[in-house]
Amino acid sequence: MNTVTDIADLDADPLDEGVESARARLRVLGRASGVGLVLLDVLETLALKTAEVARDEVAIDKAGGLTAVAAARDLSLAYAKVSRSIRQSVLLEEKLETIQRDRASGLEDARRVRALKRAEAEAAKAVADEAAEFQRVHGPRLAREAAVSETMQQISFSREREDAEAMEALDREVAELLEEGAGYEAYGERPVSETVARLCKTLDLDPDWEEFAQEDWARDEARDGVAGSPYVSTERGGSGACVLAVRGLQGAGLAGVARETGPP
C-alpha cells in the first residue's frame, strides 16, 4: 500500500468462502447422521424381534433355529456398522464445527483488519489529496518566496562574506522588510526579480543578475516574458540586463541575447 492506496483492492475476493464451505459440509454430515439414526432405530427393532424368535426356537431345529440365529447375527453386525458410522459422523461434525468457529473468528478478525486498512487508506488518500491541493494553490507562491530569500542570502554572502556579523545583520534587515510589509505584502505573488530588485534598491545593494541566470525562476521569467525582468529583452518588456533566450520564441526581442535556456 503506497501513499495513495488502491482502496478497491481491499474489497476484492470474499473473505468467507472457507466458512461457507465448512457450513455446507456440516449440512451434508447432518443429513447423513439423521439417516443413520433412522436406520439405527429400524435395526434395533428388528434385532429385538429376531432375538425373541431365536430364543423360542428349538436348537435341533436346524432349519428354523439356524435361520433365526443367522438373521439375528446379521442384524447385530449391521447395527454395529451403522452405530459406528454415526459415531464417526458425530466426531467429524464436532471437528468441522470447531473448524467453522475458528474460521468464523478468523473471518471477523480479517474483516476488522480490512476495515482498519481501508480507513487508513482513505485517510492517507485524503491527506495526499489535501497536500496536492495545497501545492496546487500555494505552491507557486511559496516557491517564489523561497527563491527571494535564497537569492537575497546569496547577495548578502557575496557582499559581506568577510564579515559574518555584517552578513547576519543584512539578512535580518531583509527578513524584517519582508515580514513587516512596507510595500512587500504578497511578494510571493509577484516575480522574484521584481522583489529582489526592490530589496536591493532599499538596502543599497547591486545584484549580479548573471549569478542567478541558471535558476529555475530566472528561466521561467525569460520564458514567460515577465515585464521588467532582467532576463527579458527590452523589446519584450524586460529590463534587458541579462537577457536569456528561450527556444521557440522568434522576433526582434531576441536580438543580442547573452545565453539560451533549456536543453540544446
C-alpha positions as CSV (number, residue, x, y, z in Angstrom):
1,M,0.0,0.0,0.0
2,N,1.5,3.3,-1.1
3,T,0.6,6.8,-0.1
4,V,-2.5,6.7,-2.3
5,T,-3.6,3.1,-1.8
6,D,-5.9,1.4,-4.3
7,I,-8.8,1.1,-1.9
8,A,-10.7,-1.1,-4.3
9,D,-8.2,-3.9,-3.7
10,L,-9.4,-4.1,-0.1
11,D,-12.8,-5.3,-1.3
12,A,-11.6,-8.0,-3.7
13,D,-12.1,-11.7,-3.0
14,P,-14.8,-12.5,-0.4
15,L,-13.3,-13.5,3.0
16,D,-16.0,-16.0,4.0
17,E,-15.6,-18.7,1.2
18,G,-13.9,-21.1,3.6
19,V,-16.6,-20.6,6.3
20,E,-19.4,-21.2,3.8
21,S,-17.6,-24.4,2.6
22,A,-17.4,-25.7,6.1
23,R,-21.1,-25.0,6.7
24,A,-22.0,-26.9,3.5
25,R,-20.0,-30.0,4.7
26,L,-21.7,-29.8,8.1
27,R,-25.1,-29.8,6.4
28,V,-24.2,-33.0,4.5
29,L,-22.9,-34.7,7.6
30,G,-26.1,-33.7,9.5
31,R,-28.2,-35.3,6.9
32,A,-26.1,-38.5,6.9
33,S,-26.3,-38.6,10.7
34,G,-30.1,-38.2,10.5
35,V,-30.4,-41.1,8.1
36,G,-28.1,-43.2,10.2
37,L,-30.3,-42.6,13.3
38,V,-33.4,-43.7,11.4
39,L,-31.7,-46.9,10.3
40,L,-30.4,-47.5,13.8
41,D,-34.0,-47.4,15.1
42,V,-35.2,-49.8,12.5
43,L,-32.3,-52.2,13.1
44,E,-32.8,-52.1,16.8
45,T,-36.5,-53.0,16.5
46,L,-35.8,-55.9,14.0
47,A,-32.9,-57.2,16.2
48,L,-35.1,-57.4,19.3
49,K,-37.8,-59.2,17.5
50,T,-35.4,-61.6,15.8
51,A,-33.7,-62.3,19.1
52,E,-37.1,-63.3,20.6
53,V,-37.7,-65.7,17.8
54,A,-34.3,-67.2,18.1
55,R,-34.8,-67.9,21.8
56,D,-38.1,-69.6,21.3
57,E,-36.9,-72.0,18.5
58,V,-35.6,-75.4,19.4
59,A,-31.8,-75.8,19.0
60,I,-32.1,-79.0,17.0
61,D,-34.5,-77.4,14.6
62,K,-31.7,-76.6,12.2
63,A,-33.8,-75.1,9.5
64,G,-35.7,-72.6,11.7
65,G,-33.3,-72.1,14.6
66,L,-30.2,-71.5,12.5
67,T,-32.1,-69.2,10.2
68,A,-33.3,-67.1,13.2
69,V,-29.8,-67.1,14.7
70,A,-28.2,-66.1,11.5
71,A,-30.7,-63.3,10.9
72,A,-30.0,-62.0,14.4
73,R,-26.3,-62.1,13.8
74,D,-26.6,-60.2,10.5
75,L,-28.8,-57.6,12.2
76,S,-26.3,-57.2,15.0
77,L,-23.4,-56.7,12.5
78,A,-25.5,-54.1,10.6
79,Y,-26.4,-52.4,13.8
80,A,-22.8,-52.2,14.8
81,K,-21.7,-50.8,11.4
82,V,-24.5,-48.1,11.4
83,S,-23.8,-47.1,15.0
84,R,-20.1,-46.9,14.3
85,S,-20.8,-44.8,11.2
86,I,-23.0,-42.4,13.3
87,R,-20.2,-42.1,15.9
88,Q,-17.7,-41.2,13.2
89,S,-20.1,-38.7,11.7
90,V,-20.7,-37.1,15.1
91,L,-17.0,-36.8,15.7
92,L,-16.4,-35.4,12.3
93,E,-19.3,-32.9,12.8
94,E,-17.7,-31.8,16.0
95,K,-14.4,-31.3,14.3
96,L,-15.9,-29.4,11.5
97,E,-17.9,-27.2,13.9
98,T,-14.6,-26.3,15.6
99,I,-13.0,-25.5,12.3
100,Q,-16.0,-23.4,11.4
101,R,-15.9,-21.5,14.7
102,D,-12.2,-20.9,14.2
103,R,-12.7,-19.7,10.6
104,A,-15.6,-17.5,11.6
105,S,-13.5,-16.0,14.3
106,G,-10.6,-15.5,11.9
107,L,-13.1,-14.0,9.4
108,E,-14.2,-11.4,11.9
109,D,-10.5,-10.6,12.7
110,A,-9.8,-10.4,8.9
111,R,-12.8,-8.1,8.5
112,R,-11.6,-5.8,11.3
113,V,-8.1,-5.7,9.8
114,R,-9.6,-5.0,6.4
115,A,-11.8,-2.2,7.8
116,L,-8.8,-0.7,9.6
117,K,-6.7,-0.9,6.4
118,R,-9.5,0.7,4.4
119,A,-9.8,3.5,6.9
120,E,-6.0,4.0,6.9
121,A,-6.0,4.0,3.1
122,E,-8.9,6.6,2.9
123,A,-7.1,8.8,5.5
124,A,-3.8,8.6,3.5
125,K,-5.6,9.4,0.3
126,A,-7.4,12.4,2.0
127,V,-4.1,13.7,3.3
128,A,-2.4,13.2,-0.2
129,D,-5.3,15.0,-1.9
130,E,-5.2,17.8,0.6
131,A,-1.4,18.1,0.1
132,A,-1.8,18.1,-3.7
133,E,-4.5,20.8,-3.5
134,F,-2.4,22.9,-1.1
135,Q,0.6,22.6,-3.5
136,R,-1.6,23.5,-6.5
137,V,-3.0,26.6,-4.8
138,H,0.0,27.8,-2.7
139,G,3.0,26.0,-4.3
140,P,4.0,28.7,-6.8
141,R,3.7,31.5,-4.2
142,L,5.8,29.5,-1.6
143,A,8.4,28.7,-4.3
144,R,8.7,32.4,-5.2
145,E,9.0,33.4,-1.5
146,A,11.7,30.8,-1.0
147,A,13.5,32.0,-4.2
148,V,13.5,35.6,-2.9
149,S,15.0,34.5,0.4
150,E,17.7,32.3,-1.1
151,T,18.6,34.9,-3.7
152,M,19.0,37.7,-1.1
153,Q,21.1,35.4,1.1
154,Q,23.4,34.8,-1.8
155,I,23.7,38.5,-2.5
156,S,24.3,39.1,1.2
157,F,27.0,36.5,1.2
158,S,28.7,37.9,-1.9
159,R,28.8,41.4,-0.4
160,E,29.7,40.6,3.3
161,R,31.4,37.2,3.1
162,E,34.4,38.6,5.1
163,D,32.2,39.9,7.8
164,A,29.9,37.4,9.4
165,E,28.2,39.9,11.7
166,A,27.5,42.3,8.8
167,M,26.1,39.4,6.7
168,E,23.9,38.4,9.6
169,A,22.7,42.0,10.1
170,L,21.9,42.3,6.4
171,D,19.9,39.0,6.4
172,R,17.9,40.3,9.4
173,E,17.1,43.5,7.5
174,V,15.8,41.5,4.5
175,A,13.7,39.3,6.8
176,E,12.2,42.4,8.6
177,L,11.3,44.1,5.3
178,L,9.5,41.0,4.0
179,E,7.8,40.3,7.3
180,E,6.7,43.8,8.2
181,G,5.3,44.6,4.8
182,A,6.4,48.1,3.8
183,G,5.2,47.5,0.2
184,Y,6.3,43.8,0.2
185,E,2.8,42.4,1.0
186,A,2.1,39.3,-1.0
187,Y,5.5,39.4,-2.6
188,G,5.2,35.7,-3.4
189,E,2.5,36.7,-5.9
190,R,5.0,38.9,-7.9
191,P,8.1,38.0,-10.0
192,V,11.1,37.1,-8.0
193,S,13.3,39.5,-9.9
194,E,10.9,42.4,-9.1
195,T,11.1,41.8,-5.3
196,V,14.8,41.2,-5.3
197,A,15.4,44.4,-7.3
198,R,13.2,46.4,-4.8
199,L,15.0,45.0,-1.8
200,C,18.4,45.7,-3.3
201,K,17.4,49.3,-4.0
202,T,16.2,49.8,-0.4
203,L,19.3,48.2,1.0
204,D,21.7,49.9,-1.4
205,L,22.8,46.6,-3.0
206,D,23.8,45.9,-6.5
207,P,22.6,42.4,-7.6
208,D,24.6,40.5,-10.2
209,W,21.8,39.1,-12.3
210,E,24.3,36.9,-14.2
211,E,24.8,34.9,-11.0
212,F,21.2,33.8,-11.0
213,A,20.7,33.2,-14.7
214,Q,20.6,29.4,-14.3
215,E,18.0,29.4,-11.5
216,D,14.6,28.0,-12.4
217,W,12.8,31.2,-11.6
218,A,15.0,33.2,-13.9
219,R,14.4,30.8,-16.8
220,D,10.7,30.9,-16.0
221,E,10.7,34.7,-16.2
222,A,12.6,34.6,-19.5
223,R,10.2,32.0,-20.9
224,D,7.1,33.9,-19.8
225,G,8.4,37.3,-20.9
226,V,7.8,38.8,-17.4
227,A,7.6,42.6,-17.6
228,G,10.7,44.4,-16.1
229,S,12.6,41.1,-15.7
230,P,16.4,41.4,-16.3
231,Y,16.2,38.2,-18.2
232,V,13.8,39.5,-20.8
233,S,14.9,41.9,-23.6
234,T,13.6,45.4,-23.7
235,E,11.8,44.7,-26.9
236,R,9.7,42.1,-24.9
237,G,9.1,44.5,-22.0
238,G,12.0,43.5,-19.7
239,S,15.0,45.5,-18.5
240,G,17.4,43.6,-20.7
241,A,20.1,43.5,-18.0
242,C,20.9,39.8,-18.6
243,V,18.7,38.5,-21.4
244,L,18.0,34.8,-21.7
245,A,16.9,33.4,-25.0
246,V,14.1,30.8,-25.0
247,R,13.9,28.2,-27.7
248,G,10.8,28.5,-29.8
249,L,10.5,32.3,-29.5
250,Q,11.2,34.4,-32.5
251,G,11.4,38.1,-33.4
252,A,13.4,41.2,-32.7
253,G,13.0,40.7,-29.0
254,L,15.8,38.1,-29.0
255,A,18.4,40.2,-30.7
256,G,21.7,40.4,-28.8
257,V,20.9,37.6,-26.4
258,A,23.5,36.6,-23.8
259,R,22.7,32.9,-23.4
260,E,20.0,30.3,-24.0
261,T,17.7,28.4,-21.6
262,G,16.6,24.9,-21.9
263,P,18.4,21.9,-23.4
264,P,20.3,22.4,-26.7
